[in-house]
Amino acid sequence: MAVQKVELTEKEYGVLAFQTALAKSILANQFALHSNEVLKGTDYFKADIKKHGKPFIMALMRAEAKEFEKVDQVDTKFVDRNFEGLEKVLNKFSHCIFADWEEVDMILTAHAKDRDSVVGIAKKVMRKKN
């Protein structure tokens, strides 16, 4: 599936850049909130995170309530599927701290360029027996 290139005005690009940044921020903040909930009750949270992080966490919660719910109202199933998919990817990333990020970037770039080929290769690799 080829990506069609469209010329954007500077204003259209600015709107798209803002919407993209907002979507990324909302998703990232959702994961930060979820992860911080896990830390509650630990010594890490009780020390500096509670003192310095709580105002930030509260700001994230306000942003989430204000902005994320708007996204959720558009298509709940789509947002849930996206969130769950991103959570799977982030969980995998969290286990490969020393990954070759250049290779990961190359795979993602290839996926954006030719999704069907990359998915086909991934399915073939996943079918292989160890």
Secondary structure, 3 states (H helix, E strand, C coil): CCCCCCCCCHHHHHHHHHHHHHHHHHHHHHHHHHHHHHHCCCHHHHHHHHHHHHHHHHHHHHHHHHHHHHHHHHCHHHHHHHHHHHHHHHHHHHCCCCCCHHHHHHHHHHHHHCHHHHHHHHHHHHHCCC
